[in-house]
């Protein structure tokens, strides 16, 4: 590095910074690197089950149906275990829970456990003996802790800020201002407001270097990489001019290089006054050549402008201009 040169301006560092932190080994892989939901095709091993299980993170990030199914299964499991414990305490452990057969006693013990863990206490069934009362004390404590943890998780899941940005299913190579551009568009999937939205778009493609195929990364310059308000759709446009990493590339070269476009969005969520992030990627087979997006806006009878998010993916075929260099000047 020359004297007086900033470390960030060093060409070697600029080259290293292009790999997005995905490491050379992952860059050598030809499969998709980032899924449409923003997750990476990486599986971690070697930590051991104790260090690899992050229960709070799993409970916080899993889907709502899975979360409620897990809570229900845990609730039933706890009550079944304690019901078995009351049965093991003997036939007289639950006064008022007698039954002529084992199944009847189990049902009574199960519902007594439900009443105990929820601190309901109807009074029809009561524990008798030291063993049964000890189980009641343990279950009451676990019930209080369990409901406190469950309430905390519900609150954390509801209050956790997240962006619900709808991406078009595909990108397009479209004519624009006399040249060609790479385009995709997004819209806010919620009725809340996102402000100060910025986008970082990077392209990765396979190239032969030193006799082996590695993935090279380049930042794609956007016509506009930041907007203040996000009340309508936003079409992100990368002009394929002479300075573009995609200059001169054909559709066949897109496929041969396993090209993938990575998108990272950052915005301020006004509801929570916090920064939210979302990301996705477009593979070469999700880029439509010779197409443009259709207009999704219309005027309502009340004079308000309407945005039909369900039509975000609609395109129409167009003729691309010869060459991909934008007019100069």
Residue frames relative to the residue before (quaternion, step in Angstrom):
aa qw qx qy qz dx dy dz
X 1.0000 0.0000 0.0000 0.0000 0.00 0.00 0.00
X 0.4493 -0.7070 0.4806 0.2594 3.55 -0.84 0.99
X 0.5843 -0.5716 0.4248 0.3892 3.62 -1.11 0.60
X 0.7941 0.2890 -0.2371 0.4793 3.54 -1.00 0.90
X 0.5666 0.5929 -0.3919 0.4170 3.57 1.27 -0.16
X 0.4564 -0.6662 0.5194 0.2795 3.55 -0.99 0.87
X 0.5869 -0.6047 0.4094 0.3497 3.55 -1.06 0.81
X 0.6577 0.5144 -0.3120 0.4533 3.60 1.02 -0.75
X 0.6734 0.5008 -0.2939 0.4575 3.59 1.22 -0.52
X 0.4504 0.6814 -0.4583 0.3505 3.58 1.27 -0.12
X 0.4782 -0.6937 0.4449 0.3037 3.67 -0.65 1.01
X 0.6293 0.5337 -0.3518 0.4421 3.60 1.02 -0.70
X 0.6698 0.4803 -0.3016 0.4792 3.58 0.99 -0.78
X 0.6158 0.5368 -0.3538 0.4556 3.58 1.04 -0.70
X 0.6501 0.5101 -0.3178 0.4648 3.58 1.01 -0.77
X 0.6590 0.5031 -0.3125 0.4636 3.57 1.00 -0.82
X 0.6674 0.5243 -0.3056 0.4317 3.58 1.01 -0.75
X 0.5750 0.6188 -0.3805 0.3763 3.57 1.21 -0.22
X 0.6328 0.5825 -0.3452 0.3755 3.61 1.13 -0.41
X 0.4543 -0.7310 0.4161 0.2934 3.64 1.28 0.19
X 0.5839 -0.5801 0.3842 0.4182 3.60 1.22 0.18
X 0.4832 0.6926 -0.4196 0.3326 3.61 1.21 0.34
X 0.4474 -0.7273 0.4281 0.2960 3.59 1.30 0.03
X 0.6137 -0.6042 0.3788 0.3389 3.54 -1.12 0.66
X 0.6324 0.5511 -0.3500 0.4170 3.61 0.95 -0.77
X 0.6751 0.4600 -0.2955 0.4953 3.57 0.91 -0.87
X 0.6254 0.5527 -0.3391 0.4341 3.56 1.07 -0.69
X 0.6423 0.5333 -0.3281 0.4420 3.58 1.15 -0.55
X 0.5737 0.6015 -0.3829 0.4031 3.59 1.19 -0.39
X 0.3804 -0.7486 0.5060 0.1970 3.55 -1.06 0.82
X 0.5743 0.5925 -0.3993 0.3997 3.62 1.19 -0.23
X 0.6983 -0.4375 0.3384 0.4543 3.54 -1.28 0.12
X 0.3387 -0.7618 0.5210 0.1829 3.56 -0.91 0.92
X 0.7891 0.1422 -0.0652 0.5941 3.58 1.01 -0.82
X 0.3751 -0.7247 0.5337 0.2220 3.58 -0.89 0.94
X 0.6784 -0.5036 0.3390 0.4137 3.56 -1.24 0.31
X 0.6726 0.4890 -0.3042 0.4647 3.60 1.12 -0.57
X 0.6148 -0.5875 0.3337 0.4068 3.59 1.28 0.11
X 0.5537 0.5972 -0.4042 0.4164 3.61 1.23 -0.07
X 0.4025 -0.7136 0.5267 0.2266 3.55 -1.19 0.61
X 0.4695 -0.6630 0.5101 0.2824 3.56 -1.19 0.61
X 0.4146 0.6638 -0.4947 0.3779 3.53 0.58 1.27
X 0.0787 -0.7798 0.6203 0.0321 3.57 -0.91 0.93
X 0.2816 -0.7863 0.5346 0.1285 3.56 -0.74 1.13
X 0.0135 -0.7829 0.6215 -0.0248 3.55 -1.02 0.92
X 0.7097 0.5153 -0.3224 0.3562 3.53 -1.34 0.16
X 0.5696 0.6052 -0.3952 0.3912 3.62 1.20 0.03
X 0.4578 -0.6347 0.4923 0.3810 3.58 1.12 -0.52
X 0.5976 -0.6243 0.3629 0.3484 3.54 -1.03 0.75
X 0.6275 0.5407 -0.3563 0.4324 3.62 1.05 -0.61
X 0.7326 0.4206 -0.2381 0.4793 3.58 0.92 -0.88
X 0.6859 0.4971 -0.2908 0.4447 3.59 1.14 -0.52
X 0.6396 0.5085 -0.3372 0.4675 3.60 1.22 -0.32
X 0.0036 -0.7702 0.6369 -0.0345 3.57 -0.66 1.13
X 0.2244 -0.8485 0.4640 0.1194 3.53 0.34 1.34
X 0.6619 0.5114 -0.3237 0.4423 3.58 0.87 -0.90
X 0.6574 0.5053 -0.3110 0.4645 3.59 0.93 -0.87
X 0.6472 0.5156 -0.3221 0.4599 3.59 0.98 -0.84
X 0.6886 0.4787 -0.2875 0.4626 3.59 0.87 -0.94
X 0.6727 0.5089 -0.2956 0.4485 3.57 1.11 -0.64
X 0.7802 0.3703 -0.1714 0.4742 3.57 1.05 -0.74
X 0.5296 0.6298 -0.4318 0.3694 3.62 1.14 -0.23
X 0.6384 -0.5386 0.3861 0.3915 3.58 -1.24 0.40
X 0.6399 -0.5471 0.3820 0.3812 3.58 -1.22 0.51
X 0.6531 0.4973 -0.3537 0.4483 3.68 0.81 -0.74
X 0.6653 0.4889 -0.3092 0.4719 3.60 0.91 -0.85
X 0.6252 0.5470 -0.3411 0.4400 3.58 1.02 -0.77
X 0.7071 0.4499 -0.2729 0.4724 3.59 0.82 -0.96
X 0.6150 0.5239 -0.3527 0.4721 3.62 1.05 -0.64
X 0.6498 0.5083 -0.3183 0.4670 3.59 0.99 -0.81
X 0.6449 0.5098 -0.3222 0.4695 3.59 0.95 -0.84
X 0.6592 0.5091 -0.3062 0.4610 3.60 0.94 -0.87
X 0.6606 0.4990 -0.3099 0.4675 3.59 0.93 -0.87
X 0.6555 0.5080 -0.3120 0.4637 3.58 0.98 -0.82
X 0.6349 0.5336 -0.3150 0.4615 3.56 1.04 -0.83
X 0.6802 0.4727 -0.2866 0.4813 3.60 0.89 -0.91
X 0.6409 0.5389 -0.3273 0.4378 3.58 0.96 -0.84
X 0.6607 0.5077 -0.3112 0.4571 3.59 0.89 -0.92
X 0.6930 0.4748 -0.2881 0.4596 3.58 0.87 -0.87
X 0.6212 0.5214 -0.3456 0.4720 3.60 1.06 -0.64
X 0.6508 0.5195 -0.3198 0.4520 3.59 0.94 -0.88
X 0.7028 0.4451 -0.2794 0.4795 3.59 0.84 -0.89
X 0.5909 0.5492 -0.3741 0.4575 3.61 1.09 -0.56
X 0.6431 0.4998 -0.3173 0.4858 3.58 1.00 -0.79
X 0.6366 0.5354 -0.3298 0.4464 3.56 1.04 -0.76
X 0.6507 0.4982 -0.3198 0.4755 3.60 0.99 -0.78
X 0.6357 0.5174 -0.3378 0.4626 3.60 1.03 -0.68
X 0.6609 0.5106 -0.3082 0.4555 3.58 1.03 -0.76
X 0.5894 0.5792 -0.3703 0.4242 3.59 1.22 -0.35
X 0.6582 -0.5121 0.3128 0.4546 3.61 1.22 -0.12
X 0.6539 -0.5523 0.3500 0.3807 3.61 -1.18 0.46
X 0.7360 0.4037 -0.2468 0.4843 3.62 1.08 -0.48
X 0.3798 0.7569 -0.4696 0.2498 3.61 1.24 0.26
X 0.7645 0.2430 -0.1460 0.5789 3.60 1.13 -0.58
X 0.2437 -0.7671 0.5793 0.1284 3.57 -0.41 1.21
X 0.7686 0.2727 -0.2420 0.5256 3.57 -0.70 1.09
X 0.6779 0.4771 -0.2915 0.4774 3.56 1.27 -0.07
X 0.3471 0.7539 -0.4947 0.2577 3.57 1.22 0.36
X 0.0221 0.7704 -0.6360 0.0398 3.55 -1.23 0.66
X 0.5893 -0.6210 0.3822 0.3479 3.59 -1.10 0.59
X 0.7957 0.1980 -0.1202 0.5596 3.63 1.10 -0.45
X 0.6972 -0.4837 0.3355 0.4092 3.56 -1.36 0.26
X 0.6397 0.5416 -0.3384 0.4278 3.61 0.93 -0.81
X 0.6543 0.5104 -0.3128 0.4621 3.56 0.99 -0.83
X 0.6567 0.4988 -0.3163 0.4689 3.58 0.98 -0.83
X 0.6330 0.5290 -0.3388 0.4524 3.60 1.04 -0.74
X 0.6420 0.5185 -0.3271 0.4604 3.59 0.96 -0.85
X 0.6586 0.4997 -0.3100 0.4695 3.59 0.94 -0.85
X 0.6587 0.5028 -0.3069 0.4681 3.57 0.99 -0.87
X 0.6263 0.5429 -0.3387 0.4453 3.59 1.03 -0.76
X 0.7237 0.4258 -0.2645 0.4743 3.58 0.80 -0.94
X 0.5700 0.5427 -0.3889 0.4789 3.59 1.20 -0.37
X 0.6258 0.5241 -0.3283 0.4753 3.58 1.08 -0.76
X 0.6281 0.5334 -0.3362 0.4559 3.60 0.98 -0.82
X 0.6722 0.4916 -0.2951 0.4684 3.58 0.94 -0.90
X 0.6653 0.5109 -0.3058 0.4504 3.58 1.03 -0.78
X 0.6945 0.4820 -0.2947 0.4455 3.58 0.81 -0.99
X 0.7156 0.3987 -0.2481 0.5171 3.59 1.17 -0.55
X 0.3834 -0.7500 0.4506 0.2957 3.59 1.36 0.12
X 0.2672 0.7752 -0.5269 0.2237 3.61 0.92 0.90
X 0.0095 -0.8682 0.4954 0.0258 3.56 0.74 -1.07
X 0.0158 -0.8253 0.5640 -0.0217 3.61 0.33 1.20
X 0.4584 -0.7145 0.4240 0.3157 3.60 1.14 -0.54
X 0.5139 0.6445 -0.4335 0.3642 3.61 1.20 -0.14
X 0.7686 0.1945 -0.1104 0.5994 3.59 1.05 -0.79
X 0.0323 -0.7988 0.6004 -0.0195 3.56 -0.94 0.92
X 0.4894 -0.6622 0.4701 0.3179 3.60 -1.08 0.62
X 0.1379 -0.7695 0.6203 0.0646 3.54 -1.16 0.72
X 0.7791 0.3057 -0.2422 0.4909 3.55 -0.89 0.94
X 0.6585 -0.5393 0.3697 0.3725 3.53 -1.31 0.48
X 0.6611 0.5275 -0.3209 0.4263 3.60 0.85 -0.94
X 0.6912 0.4745 -0.2898 0.4616 3.59 0.82 -0.96
X 0.6677 0.4914 -0.3082 0.4666 3.60 0.95 -0.81
X 0.6117 0.5384 -0.3471 0.4642 3.58 1.11 -0.64
X 0.6416 0.5082 -0.3190 0.4779 3.57 1.02 -0.78
X 0.6262 0.5315 -0.3371 0.4602 3.59 1.01 -0.77
X 0.6533 0.5157 -0.3185 0.4537 3.59 0.95 -0.85
X 0.6653 0.4937 -0.3028 0.4712 3.57 0.95 -0.87
X 0.6856 0.4877 -0.2958 0.4523 3.58 0.87 -0.92
X 0.6245 0.5352 -0.3468 0.4510 3.60 1.01 -0.72
X 0.6528 0.5034 -0.3119 0.4724 3.58 1.00 -0.83
X 0.6688 0.4884 -0.3017 0.4723 3.59 0.91 -0.90
X 0.6266 0.5431 -0.3409 0.4430 3.58 1.06 -0.71
X 0.6530 0.5047 -0.3144 0.4691 3.58 0.95 -0.86
X 0.6751 0.4837 -0.2962 0.4718 3.58 0.92 -0.91
X 0.6601 0.5283 -0.3101 0.4348 3.57 0.94 -0.88
X 0.6838 0.4654 -0.2949 0.4785 3.58 0.91 -0.88
X 0.6186 0.5310 -0.3512 0.4604 3.59 1.07 -0.63
X 0.6662 0.4855 -0.3014 0.4793 3.58 0.95 -0.86
X 0.6522 0.5204 -0.3157 0.4518 3.58 0.96 -0.84
X 0.6497 0.5063 -0.3121 0.4734 3.57 0.99 -0.83
X 0.6486 0.5187 -0.3134 0.4605 3.56 1.00 -0.84
X 0.6553 0.5053 -0.3144 0.4652 3.58 0.97 -0.82
X 0.6375 0.5222 -0.3288 0.4612 3.58 0.97 -0.82
X 0.6618 0.4957 -0.3075 0.4708 3.57 0.93 -0.90
X 0.6642 0.5071 -0.3132 0.4512 3.59 0.92 -0.88
X 0.6566 0.5039 -0.3181 0.4624 3.59 0.99 -0.78
X 0.6782 0.4830 -0.2972 0.4675 3.58 0.95 -0.83
X 0.7503 0.4179 -0.2205 0.4624 3.58 0.94 -0.85
X 0.5151 0.6461 -0.4308 0.3627 3.61 1.21 -0.15
X 0.3354 -0.7577 0.5158 0.2177 3.62 -0.58 1.06
X 0.0940 0.7709 -0.6251 0.0787 3.55 -1.05 0.79
X 0.4159 -0.6965 0.5291 0.2490 3.53 -1.17 0.64
X 0.1319 -0.7617 0.6292 0.0808 3.54 -1.03 0.84
X 0.0976 0.8029 -0.5696 0.1463 3.50 0.42 1.33
X 0.2728 -0.7561 0.5769 0.1453 3.57 -0.86 1.01
X 0.1838 -0.7778 0.5960 0.0781 3.55 -0.72 1.15
X 0.5109 -0.5848 0.5136 0.3651 3.56 -1.13 0.53
X 0.5740 -0.6318 0.3974 0.3369 3.57 -1.01 0.84
X 0.8040 0.1161 -0.0555 0.5806 3.55 1.13 -0.58
X 0.3893 -0.6550 0.5847 0.2784 3.51 -1.38 0.22
X 0.2598 -0.7615 0.5735 0.1537 3.58 -1.26 0.28
X 0.2711 -0.6614 0.6626 0.2237 3.49 -1.37 0.43
X 0.0393 0.8422 -0.5238 0.1214 3.53 -0.25 1.32
X 0.5176 -0.5938 0.4958 0.3656 3.58 -1.24 0.34
X 0.1078 0.7892 -0.5947 0.1086 3.54 -1.00 0.82
X 0.8499 -0.0763 0.0043 0.5214 3.54 -0.71 1.16
X 0.7513 -0.4263 0.2101 0.4580 3.55 0.89 0.97
X 0.7424 0.3242 -0.2204 0.5433 3.60 1.24 -0.01
X 0.5639 -0.5700 0.4612 0.3801 3.55 -1.25 -0.44
X 0.0613 -0.7881 0.6117 0.0308 3.54 -1.16 0.63
X 0.3569 -0.6427 0.6216 0.2706 3.49 -1.38 0.32
X 0.0023 0.8176 -0.5732 0.0546 3.58 -0.72 1.10
X 0.1257 0.7107 -0.6922 -0.0048 3.48 -1.37 0.45
X 0.2238 -0.7998 0.5441 0.1195 3.57 -1.12 0.42
X 0.1994 -0.7746 0.5973 0.0596 3.50 -1.28 0.61
X 0.0622 -0.7654 0.6381 0.0557 3.54 -1.32 0.35
X 0.5153 -0.6169 0.4940 0.3315 3.55 -1.23 0.50
X 0.3095 -0.7886 0.5090 0.1524 3.57 -0.69 1.10
X 0.6859 0.4166 -0.2811 0.5263 3.60 1.26 0.01
X 0.5542 -0.6174 0.4509 0.3293 3.52 -1.30 0.32
X 0.5232 0.6159 -0.4314 0.4010 3.60 1.24 -0.02
X 0.4817 -0.6699 0.4873 0.2858 3.54 -1.29 0.17
X 0.1559 -0.7358 0.6526 0.0918 3.51 -1.12 0.85
X 0.0785 -0.7995 0.5952 0.0173 3.56 -0.90 0.92
X 0.8226 0.2148 -0.1803 0.4947 3.52 -1.36 0.37
X 0.1780 0.8051 -0.5338 0.1875 3.56 0.80 1.10
X 0.0221 -0.7971 0.6033 -0.0134 3.58 -0.83 0.99
X 0.1968 -0.7844 0.5831 0.0774 3.55 -1.15 0.68
X 0.0949 -0.7423 0.6610 0.0545 3.52 -1.17 0.79
X 0.0430 -0.8084 0.5862 -0.0315 3.57 -0.62 1.16
X 0.0184 -0.7944 0.6051 -0.0494 3.55 -0.84 1.06
X 0.2326 -0.7626 0.5878 0.1370 3.56 -1.08 0.72
X 0.1098 -0.7685 0.6279 0.0566 3.54 -1.08 0.82
X 0.0877 0.7955 -0.5938 0.0829 3.57 -0.93 0.86
X 0.5128 -0.6486 0.4748 0.3016 3.54 -1.17 0.65
X 0.0505 0.7739 -0.6286 0.0573 3.53 -1.06 0.86
X 0.4477 -0.6826 0.5086 0.2737 3.57 -1.13 0.66
X 0.0647 0.7803 -0.6137 0.1012 3.54 -0.70 1.19
X 0.8480 0.0003 -0.0305 0.5291 3.57 -0.64 1.10
X 0.7150 -0.4700 0.2584 0.4485 3.56 1.05 0.70
X 0.7316 0.3212 -0.2418 0.5506 3.59 1.21 0.12
X 0.4905 -0.6668 0.4902 0.2729 3.52 -1.23 0.63
X 0.0494 0.7734 -0.6294 0.0575 3.57 -0.78 1.05
X 0.4567 -0.6735 0.5068 0.2845 3.53 -1.24 0.39
X 0.1963 -0.7732 0.5967 0.0867 3.54 -0.80 1.08
X 0.2117 -0.7803 0.5812 0.0917 3.54 -1.10 0.77
X 0.0223 0.7762 -0.6295 0.0268 3.53 -1.10 0.79
X 0.4383 -0.6683 0.5332 0.2774 3.54 -1.07 0.76
X 0.2848 -0.7491 0.5764 0.1598 3.55 -1.02 0.84
X 0.3540 -0.7326 0.5437 0.2059 3.54 -0.71 1.09
X 0.2309 -0.7796 0.5716 0.1098 3.55 -0.86 1.00
X 0.5674 -0.5777 0.4595 0.3650 3.54 -1.15 0.63
X 0.7647 -0.0313 0.0163 0.6434 3.57 1.15 -0.69
X 0.1169 -0.8345 0.5372 0.0366 3.58 -0.55 1.13
X 0.7655 0.2328 -0.1622 0.5775 3.60 1.26 0.13
X 0.0258 -0.7628 0.6456 0.0265 3.55 -1.09 0.78
X 0.4911 -0.6732 0.4724 0.2871 3.55 -1.12 0.66
X 0.7947 0.1540 -0.0601 0.5840 3.59 0.92 -0.94
X 0.1763 -0.7905 0.5831 0.0630 3.57 -1.09 0.78
X 0.2142 0.8090 -0.5170 0.1799 3.56 0.79 1.03
X 0.7415 0.3057 -0.1853 0.5678 3.60 1.22 -0.47
X 0.6886 -0.3959 0.3507 0.4961 3.56 -1.23 -0.40
X 0.1778 -0.7444 0.6266 0.1470 3.56 -1.30 0.29
X 0.1722 -0.7675 0.6122 0.0812 3.55 -0.68 1.11
X 0.2016 -0.7830 0.5793 0.1028 3.56 -0.58 1.15
X 0.1193 -0.8257 0.5509 -0.0243 3.53 -0.65 1.22
X 0.0684 -0.7596 0.6458 0.0355 3.54 -0.90 1.01
X 0.2922 -0.7719 0.5352 0.1800 3.61 -0.46 1.14
X 0.2719 -0.7509 0.5796 0.1620 3.57 -0.78 1.03
X 0.1360 0.7908 -0.5750 0.1597 3.56 0.21 1.32
X 0.7679 -0.3658 0.2472 0.4642 3.56 -1.26 -0.20
X 0.6871 0.4714 -0.2880 0.4719 3.59 1.13 -0.53
X 0.5360 0.6491 -0.3982 0.3645 3.60 1.25 -0.18
X 0.5098 -0.6327 0.4811 0.3290 3.62 -1.06 0.67
X 0.6737 0.4878 -0.2911 0.4727 3.59 1.22 -0.38
X 0.3917 0.7433 -0.4740 0.2635 3.60 1.26 -0.02
X 0.8361 0.2067 -0.1721 0.4781 3.53 -0.94 0.96
X 0.5574 0.6153 -0.4025 0.3856 3.60 1.20 -0.16
X 0.2859 -0.7453 0.5822 0.1545 3.54 -1.10 0.82
X 0.6908 -0.4519 0.3452 0.4466 3.56 -1.28 0.12
X 0.6351 0.5258 -0.3306 0.4591 3.59 1.02 -0.75
X 0.6560 0.4957 -0.3124 0.4757 3.59 1.02 -0.74
X 0.5662 0.5676 -0.3796 0.4617 3.59 1.14 -0.58
X 0.7064 0.4609 -0.2669 0.4663 3.56 0.85 -0.99
X 0.6649 0.5179 -0.3135 0.4375 3.59 0.89 -0.88
X 0.7274 0.4174 -0.2382 0.4897 3.59 1.05 -0.72
X 0.3738 -0.7401 0.4805 0.2858 3.62 1.29 0.06
X 0.1003 0.8511 -0.5089 0.0806 3.56 1.02 0.84
X 0.0081 -0.7813 0.6232 -0.0329 3.53 -1.08 0.89
X 0.2239 -0.7743 0.5834 0.1001 3.56 -0.89 1.02
X 0.1818 -0.7933 0.5773 0.0660 3.58 -0.71 1.14
X 0.1113 -0.8019 0.5870 0.0103 3.55 -0.91 1.00
X 0.0182 -0.7719 0.6354 -0.0111 3.56 -0.91 0.97
X 0.0917 -0.7964 0.5975 0.0164 3.55 -0.76 1.12
X 0.0697 -0.7701 0.6337 0.0217 3.54 -1.07 0.82
X 0.0737 0.8053 -0.5803 0.0963 3.57 -0.88 0.95
X 0.4139 -0.6590 0.5630 0.2782 3.52 -1.34 0.28
X 0.2491 -0.7606 0.5855 0.1289 3.56 -0.73 1.12
X 0.3637 -0.7674 0.4867 0.2048 3.57 -0.51 1.20
X 0.5847 0.5974 -0.3803 0.3957 3.60 1.10 -0.58
X 0.7923 0.2702 -0.1186 0.5341 3.57 0.94 -0.96
X 0.3078 -0.7562 0.5040 0.2817 3.59 1.29 -0.30
X 0.5570 0.5646 -0.4030 0.4568 3.54 0.99 0.91
X 0.5200 -0.6234 0.4891 0.3189 3.52 -1.27 0.51
X 0.1000 -0.7807 0.6157 0.0366 3.58 -0.96 0.91
X 0.2034 -0.7724 0.5946 0.0921 3.54 -1.23 0.60
X 0.0623 0.7562 -0.6514 -0.0040 3.52 -1.28 0.44
X 0.0635 -0.8072 0.5868 0.0004 3.57 -1.13 0.57
X 0.0307 0.7649 -0.6433 0.0123 3.51 -1.32 0.39
X 0.2197 -0.7562 0.5904 0.1768 3.55 -1.29 -0.13
X 0.2309 -0.7321 0.6229 0.1511 3.52 -1.34 0.42
X 0.2682 -0.7588 0.5738 0.1517 3.55 -0.80 1.03
X 0.7227 -0.4525 0.3142 0.4174 3.52 -1.33 0.31
X 0.7093 0.4457 -0.2697 0.4749 3.60 1.03 -0.74
X 0.6448 0.4729 -0.3279 0.5032 3.59 1.29 0.14
X 0.5836 0.5306 -0.3679 0.4925 3.55 1.32 0.33
X 0.2209 -0.8009 0.5510 0.0784 3.56 -0.57 1.24
X 0.2614 -0.7767 0.5578 0.1316 3.56 -0.63 1.16
X 0.8280 0.1794 -0.1575 0.5074 3.55 -1.02 0.86
X 0.5840 0.5334 -0.3953 0.4670 3.58 0.84 0.98
X 0.0975 -0.7641 0.6311 0.0916 3.53 -1.29 0.36
X 0.5525 -0.6232 0.4476 0.3256 3.54 -1.21 0.57
X 0.4165 -0.6906 0.5377 0.2459 3.51 -1.14 0.76
X 0.5793 -0.5832 0.4417 0.3594 3.53 -1.22 0.53
X 0.1685 -0.8029 0.5678 0.0682 3.58 -0.88 0.96
X 0.5559 0.5988 -0.3891 0.4254 3.57 1.25 0.26
X 0.0480 0.7706 -0.6349 0.0255 3.53 -1.19 0.59
X 0.4469 -0.6751 0.5175 0.2768 3.56 -1.25 0.45
X 0.3451 -0.7463 0.5363 0.1907 3.56 -0.87 1.00
X 0.6623 -0.5136 0.3693 0.4014 3.54 -1.28 0.28
X 0.6721 0.4843 -0.2908 0.4788 3.57 1.21 -0.49
X 0.5963 -0.5968 0.3502 0.4071 3.56 1.31 0.09
X 0.5571 0.6028 -0.3953 0.4123 3.60 1.26 -0.14
X 0.4662 -0.6581 0.5165 0.2878 3.55 -1.15 0.66
X 0.1946 -0.7962 0.5675 0.0779 3.58 -0.84 1.03
X 0.1655 -0.7675 0.6153 0.0707 3.53 -1.07 0.86
X 0.1935 -0.7919 0.5731 0.0835 3.59 -0.57 1.17
X 0.2378 -0.8144 0.5161 0.1176 3.57 -0.04 1.32
X 0.5915 0.5910 -0.3700 0.4048 3.62 1.12 -0.57
X 0.6997 0.4408 -0.2625 0.4972 3.61 1.22 -0.40
X 0.3144 0.7941 -0.4785 0.2038 3.58 1.24 0.26
X 0.7103 0.4663 -0.2584 0.4596 3.61 1.11 -0.63
X 0.5000 0.6888 -0.4246 0.3087 3.60 1.21 -0.24
X 0.0120 -0.7846 0.6189 -0.0342 3.54 -0.95 0.99
X 0.1730 -0.7461 0.6256 0.1486 3.53 -1.36 0.14
X 0.5399 -0.6496 0.4399 0.3049 3.54 -1.11 0.76
X 0.0108 -0.7766 0.6295 -0.0211 3.56 -1.05 0.88
X 0.4869 -0.6403 0.5094 0.3058 3.55 -1.31 0.27
X 0.3376 -0.7475 0.5393 0.1910 3.55 -0.77 1.06
X 0.4845 -0.6498 0.4874 0.3248 3.61 -1.03 0.66
X 0.5738 -0.5719 0.4489 0.3771 3.56 -1.20 0.46
X 0.7922 0.1997 -0.1841 0.5465 3.54 -0.83 0.99
X 0.3187 -0.7711 0.5245 0.1696 3.53 -1.25 0.34
X 0.4857 0.6625 -0.4460 0.3554 3.60 1.20 0.23
X 0.4102 -0.7006 0.5293 0.2464 3.56 -0.86 0.94
X 0.5889 -0.5565 0.4399 0.3873 3.56 -1.17 0.49
X 0.3982 -0.7178 0.5213 0.2332 3.55 -1.02 0.81
X 0.7245 0.4315 -0.3142 0.4362 3.53 -1.21 0.55
